Amino acid sequence: MNMIRATGLIPMRKKWKGTQLSAPVSSYKIQFNDIIIFIVEKKMGMSRRTFLMDLARRKGFRVENELSDSVTHIVTENNSCAEILKWLQAQKVEDSARFRILDVSWLTACLEAGRPVDSEKYRLVMDTSVLGTDSVSQYACQRRTTLNNYNKKFTDAFEVLAENYEFREDEGHCLAFRRAASVLKFLPFAVVRVSDVEGLPWMGEQVKAIIEDIIEDGESPRVNAVLNSENYRSIKLFTSVFGVGLKTSEKWYRMGFRTLEEVKCDKNLKLTRMQRAGFLHYEDLVSCVSKAEADAASLIVKESVQRFSPSALVTLTGGFRRGKKAGHDVDFLITVPGSSQEDELLHLVIDFWKKQGLVLYYDLIESTFEKKKLPSKKVDGLDNFQKCFIILKLPKGKVDFGNSVISVASAEGGKKDWKAIRVDLVVSPFEQYAFALLGWSGSRQFERDLRRYATHEKKMMLDNHALYDKTKKIFLKAASEEEIFAHLGLDYIEPWERNA
């Protein structure tokens, strides 16, 4: 067979390279500047693609050789919408919603008409029949949600509404929009019409109405009303200060404050020690912590903890464990295998950092855990581990620390050579480590649904300390997250797939 192919009796199949060039683009006069086309070679073949590109250019259409940010229309043949979205994902395209994905028949209709024709009836639509209620769980812990969010314009809107309801202490509506956002983050395609979300969980009429507004007008009047609300803007601003919660923010708003400067200038207002630290380091703390800064903090924490307990395990948790490139703080879980002497560890580390001049603020809370106590029934319940909330003075540039060298972006001329960042240290007994790791990894909605699933589907109680089987009336041991998922009868979901 190879000999026959070599002699040319059977043409060799050409490998798809994705960017084969046709005639130079500059040799054609472009008549329709608002439409920029890219033709996908996959399943079409190089020869047919080249022919269509040349023909379209001769008719005055702008056709790109390569996929770029300027492309508006993607034309494909014999590919489903799901296949093209998967292909776009492989091309590292984050926002596929900006493209119109069209069947090649649209292009041929344009060529016959000699001008662009309406593309709506040629648009490839995701087949959502496979994403009905039987396939998409109501629980985030049964959905693999990565950071690839194809529906950010909708989820951002829902987050604004959820936050506003949270400020108003309306838990029902807050949860409704958080759940809807969670489902849309899971979808492997961009929603382009309201019918795309039919049959999916948590897609109530209010949710659909906002989706429809954004599809038709690019924005939602309801969301804009919240964003323009003085109450929402003020509460959001006040709660951005470390140590300022919802109650304090509401109090300041009722007192007539609208800016942070007004709060700081009021001599009669008594701030807590935490709030004073929050204002003092506000500019640093309100900016995101980068992955490089989180890695530098990891080195400092590990070197310091293992200085006093060489066998201690220090694990970066939270959003950075889920693959995020930035966050508001950095969380670490600490445990010491084969030891029950964890209580003193944080005290030793904090004292050491204070001598090093690294502590700008700290609040150390001792453990309140009771071994005989059942797991918390609250899906958002706080744990009872010993923990320390710290504002750490993170050096910039290359700094020798213990046995390691940390390197963070250098300070610009005239600016300070350090940055204040928020760090949380949590100490867990080794036998509870798996539960603590699962709980502190997040995301918030994933953890909430995991506990809700345990309660409603398995008659169990789960928190950051333990898993209790109410039917058998026993605590179920687990040495890893995988074992906890197995106890619950769930497929294991990796941390980077928990971004619900």
N, C-alpha and C positions, 0 to 999 in steps of 0.2 A: 504493500500500500504506500509506504514511504517513497519507493522508487517511482510509482505512478504519479504521486503528488509532485515529485521533483521534476518530472518531465513535462509537467503542466497539463496533463490530461484531466486532472481534477483540480480546480482552483483552490489554492490555500486560503483558509479563513483568516482574514486580517484581524489582528488584535486591536481592541478598542483603546485608543490613546486619548480621546477626549478633546484634543485641541488641534486637529488637522486643519491646515489652512487652505482656503480657496483663493480666488483672485484677490489682489490687494484691495482693501476696503476703499482707499482713496480714489480708485478709478471709477467709482459710482457716485452719482448725484443723489443725495438723500432728500426726499420730499416730506417724509413723515418723522419729524424729530421727536415727537412725544412717545413714540414706541421704540423700545430697544429690545431686539429679539436674540435669544440664544436657543439654538437647536441641539437637543440632546442626541448624541450618536448612539447611545445604548439601544440595542434591538433594531436600530434603523440601518446602521452600516455607514462606513465612511463615504462611499461613493454617492449614495442617495443624499446624505447630509450635505456634501459639497455641492451637489447639483441644486438642492433647494436653497442653499445659502446664496449661490450665484444668481439664481432666478429671482429671489426676493430682493437682492440688491439692485438688479437691473430694473425692478419695478419701483425703486425708490425707497425701499425699506432699509432701516439700519439693522444690520445683523452682526453680532459680535462673534469673534472666533473663540473667545474664552468667556467663562462665566465670571461676571464681575458685579460690583455693587450697583453699577449703572443699569444693569439689565432689568427690564420691567415685565417681559413676557417670556416664559419658557415653553418651548414647543417640543412635544414628544410623540412617539409613535409606538403603539403596542405595549405601553407601560401604564400601569395603574397609578393612581395618585399616591398610594402607599409606597410603591416602588420608587417613584421620583422623590418623595420626601426622605426616604431612606438613603437615596443617592445623594441628595443635598446635604444630609447629615454627614455622610462620608466626606463631602467636600468642605466640611467644617463651616457650613452656613448656619448661623444661629437664628436668623429671623426669616424663615421661609415664607412667612405671611406676606412679605412685600412683593412677591412674584405672583403673576397670574400664570397658573400651570394649565396649558391648553393642549388639546389634541391637535395633531398635524392637519386635520381637516379645516381648522380655523385658518391656517396659513394658506392652504390651497384655495379656500374661499376668498381670502384677501387678494391672492394673485389673479384669480379669475375676475374679481371686481376692479382690480387695479388701484385699490385703496383699502384702508383698514375697515373691517366689518365688526359689528358687535360681537364681543368674545364670550358673552355670558353662556350661551347654549353650548359652546365648545369647551367650557371649563371642566377640568377633571375634578371630581368630587370624591372625598374620602367615603368609602363604603362603611357607614357606621352600623350596619346591621350586625357586624361581628363585635360591636362595642355596646351591646345592650346591657340591661341590668344583670343578666346572667354572667356576663364576662367581666364587667367592671364592678368591683366590689364597692360597697358603701364605706368600707374600712380602708384607710390609707395604708395600714400595715399589710394589706394584700395587693397593693399596687406598687410597682417599681418606678419610682419617680426620680429621674436624674435632674441635673441642673439645666438640661436642654428644654427650656420652656418655649413652646411654639405659640403661646397665647398670652404673652406678657401684657399686651395692651388691655386685655380683659382682667387678668389677675391683679395687675397694678390698681385697676379701678376698684376691684372687690376688696383689696387690702385697705384702701382709703376708707371705704364704707365700713369695713369690719373694725378698723381702728376708731372711727368716729363713734360707732355703737359701743365699743369698749370704754371710751371716755364717758359715755352716757350711762354706763353700767347696764346696758341692754344685752345680756348674755345670749339670748335667743337669736336675735338678728345678727349679732357679731359672729356667732358660730355658723350661721347659715351661709354667710358670705365667705368665711374661711374654708368651709367644706367645699363650696363651689369652686373657689380658687384652687384648692388642692386637686380636685378632679381635672380641671383644665390644665394644670401643670403636668399631669400624668399623660395627657393625650399625645400620641406620636404624630399629630398633624395640627395644622392651623385651622381654627374654626373660621369659615367664611360665610356661613349662613346659619340662622337660628336652628334650622332643621338638623344641623350637624350634632347638636347636643341632645336631641330627642332620645329618650330611653336611658339617659345617663343619670346616676344618682345625684341628688342634691341640686338638680336644675329646676328650681321653682319658678313661678311666673315672674317674680321680681327680678330674679337672676336673668331670665330670658329677655326681659324688657330692656335691661341695661346692655346686654350683648347686642340686641337689635339696634339700640341707639348708636352704639359704637361702630357697628358694621355700616349703618346708613350714613351717619354724620361724622364719624371719626372721634366722637366724644359723647359723654353722657351728661345731660343737664343736672341730674341728681348728684353725680360725682363732683361736677363743677361747683354746685351749691355748697357742698361740704368744704371743698378746697378754698372757697371764698368766704367761708364762715369765720368770723372773728374768734368765736369760741374755740373752734377746732384748731385754728392756727396758734392761738395762745396756749392751749393745753398741750399741744404737740411740742411747742417751743419749751415750755416749762419742764415737761417730762424728759426732755433731752439732757437735762442737767443731772449728773450722777447724784443720787441720794434724794431726788425729788419724785415723789409718787403722784398718783392721780388725786388723792385727797388734798395734798398740799397745793397742787396745780389749780384745783377748783377753788380752793381758799384764796389763792393769790388773784385769780380771775375775778372773784366776787369783790375783792378789795380794790379792784380797778386797775391792777397791773396788766400791761399788755406786752412789755418788753423785758428782757433780762436786765437791762440797764436800770429800769425803774425799780426792780426788785433789789438790786445791789445798792442803790442809792438811798433806800429807805432805812433810816437809822433805827427805827422802832421795831424792825423785823428781826427776829432772832432765828438765825440759821443753825442747823445741827452741824456737828463736826464733819459729817459726810458731805452735807450740802456745801459747806465752805470749801472743802477740797474740790468738789465738783465745779464750783464757780472759778476757783483759782486755776484749774487746769482744763477749763472748758474747751478751748480751741483744739487742744490735743485730743481730748476724749471724744469730741463730737466728730472728729475725722475718723475714717475707717482704719483699722489695723490691717496692714498688708500681710500676705503670706510670708514674706521675708522677715517682717517684724515678729510674726508668730513663731517662726522657726528660731529666731534669735532668742526669744523669750523661752522657748523649749530648752535650748542649751543651758540657759541660766538656771531654770527650774531643775532640770535633771542633775546638773553639776552640784547644785546646792543640796538637793534632797539626798543624793547618793554620797555626799560628803559625810552625812550623819547616819545614813542607813544604806550601805552599798548594795544590798539585795532588793531595795525598793524598786517598784515598777512605776514609771511616770508616763501617762498616756495623754496625748493631746486629744481633746474631745470637741463637742460642739460642731459648729459649721465647718471648721477647718478639717475635721475628721470626715465630713461628708463631701469634701472636695472643693469647698468655697475658696476663692482667692482673696477675700477680704471679709472682715467682720467687725463688730463693735467691741468685742473683748476676746480674751483667750482663756479657755477653760482647760484645767488639767485634773486628771484623776490620779490619785496616789494610793498605792497599797503596798504592804510589806508581807510577802509570802512567809508563812511559818513564824509569824511574830504577832504578839498582842500588845506591842509597845508603840502603837501608832500615835497615841495621844500627845506625846511630847514632840513629835517630829516637826509639826508646823511651828511650834514655839521656837525651836532651834533654828529653823530656816529663817523665820522673820527676824530674830535677833541677829543672825549673821548678815542679812540684807541691810538691816539698820546700820550696822557697823560699816558696811560697804557704801552707805549713802544711797541705796537703791529704792528705799521705801518712802513714798510721798504721802501715803495714807494706807491704813489697814484696819479691818474690823474682823476679829477672829471670834468665831462662834463655836462653842464646844458641842460635842455630840449629845443628842438627847434621845438616842435610840434605846428602845426597850426590847430585849430579845423575845419576850413572850407576846409582844403586841402583833396583831395581824397587820397585813399590808393595808395601806390607806385605801378607803373606798373612793376618794376623790380622784378623778382622772387628771387633775392638774395639781395634785397634792405635792407639797414640798417634802424633801427627804429630811432625815435627822442626822446626817453625817456631820462630823467636824469639818468646818470649812472656813476659808479666809478670803474676804473680798479686798483686793489690793489695788492701789494705783502704783504701778512700777515705773521707776525712772530707767527707761531703756536707752542705753548709750547708742549714739550713731557712729558710723565708721567701724573700723576693725578694732575690736577690744579683746585682750586676753582675759579669759575668765576660767579659772581652774585649769583643766587639761584641754580646753577648747578655745578657739578663736571665733568670736561672733562678728558678723558683718552686716550692718544695716546701712541704708542710704546715708551718705555723708551729709553733714550739715552745710547749708549754703553760707556764703560769706556773711558774717555779722549775726548769724542766727545761733541759737543755743545748740549745743552738741548732744542733746538728748530729747526724747519724746516721752510724755506721760501716756501709758497705756493701762487699760483695765485688765487685771488678771484674777481669775478665780481658782483657788486651790481647794480640792475636795479630797478628804482622806476616808477611804473605805476599808473595813476589815476584809481580809482576803477572801473569806467565804461568801461575801456579798459583792465581790468585785464585778462579776458578770452582769448582775442586775444594775449596779451603779453605772457601768460602762454603757449599757443599753439606754438607760434613762438619760444620761448626760450627753449622749451623742445626738439626740433629737432626730428629726425636727419636732417642734412642738405639736403639730397636728398629727404626725406619725405616732408619737408617744401617747397622745390623748386617745387616738383610735386603737392603739395596741391594748391599752388598759380597758377600754370600752369593749373591745372584742373579747378579752379574757373574761370579763364579767358577764356579758350577754350571751356569748356563744359557747363558752367552756365552763361556766360556773366556777371561775377561778378569780383570785384577786392578785393583782400585780402592782408592785411599786418599785422604787429604786433599791429596795432592801431584799425583797423576797417574792416568791410566787406561792400562793396558798390555794390548794384544791378544796373547795367548800364541800364537795360531794364525799371525798375520801377523808376530809378533815386532817390533811397532812400538808407540811411544807415540802415543796419539790426542790431538790438541790440542783444546782447548775454550775458547772465550771467554765462555761463559755456562753456567748450570746446564742450560738447555734443550738445549744441544749435547751435554752429558754424557748426558742422558736419551736423546737421539736415537742416540748411539753404542751405547747399550745396548738400543735397540729398545723403549724404554718410553715410554708417554704421559707428558708432563710433568705433574708434580704440584706445585701451588702450596705455598709454605711453610705456610700455614694449614691445609693438608690432610695434613700429615705428622705429626700428633699421635698416633702409633701407640704 
